[in-house]
């Protein structure tokens, strides 16, 4: 660190002359992604400042006609799905690619003999190069019949969910995180197991469930380009970016979850009618979008998914549409930008995304200190999806008042707000296992 006394006089006078600029630059360098980018954004955390808003009714068509029965709901559902596809997450290309798979490793004696651990690589083209998707799968050894499975994406590589030294170390680009042993955007040996607290695999296995996970970056690395994930596989000639209505990164992640489900359906150890999709935070947004589009997901879990996930956008509480599109321009389709600072103009809201999952069981979870994700907005979204569940003969969410901290409620929609911050932990998983038992029947050996 220089002291002023060591500086020559020219530098000193330049520093004096430009001292205000230097102070500003120093200030900005402390908050690189915050201040220069969007200096005017101050999140609202005051319930009294939530704007008045009217939620679009999932049971009323765009033209004002009311939905009275299941058949009409199917048409209304298509209308809502179409909007989320073309204006929010972007259209998913179809048909899906023909994937081929290869088992990379099998360990029949994982978790002290309780589980079989497999790694399966799904090739998305006929080349052996990326993009491909590596599935890490644990199945309980004691099972006497095919078991239900949880499938979720992870943030930092399959090797981060468990400390086992022989899980393939991801070589794909990762978000920077030196604390997690991610150096120059690549995983190192020291990142093994760093996210194990988010994946209580033993508890899941002991309860008789399988667990499958995939590194989200295998599908599309979490950065603002569309070059090294699955998007280029679908480009028309000359295209290098998705069109304004085409899928962003969350859309790709959701698509990848469906490809992993294609594979899980082939696994004999798994009951293919009981695949639950789960995700935390940005990956919770992806889990919801996957569950909305792909009815093979028999149960859907959103953990702290917040803005663009379970939380109502029109409340503009915590993270807003403008803010998320600004910070993560690659997550949604470009059309979604029309609603930056204009949530009132949105003809849908996220309770309708939840409604697309009906009548399948859905769990929404919040955390008390995670105000950025708007816990109340997540809860209200579940409340306002409930009429669709009711129309389909299901209970939906059993309460209309927000439950106390750590007091889960479980109907066809489940909800809890736990103490603590933005995370997914063993407490959350206990609730998801109870909820899955409730809907799938207990699988405990
Ligand atoms: C950021 C982002 C959220 C997201 C979260 C996460 O906080 O603003 O929308 O859910 O990251 O994925 O952890």
Boltz pocket constraint, residues with backbone or C-beta under 6 A from the ligand:
constraints:
  - pocket:
      binder: B
      contacts: [[A, 280], [A, 281], [A, 282], [A, 283], [A, 304], [A, 305], [A, 306], [A, 307], [A, 319], [A, 324], [A, 327], [A, 372]]
      max_distance: 6.0
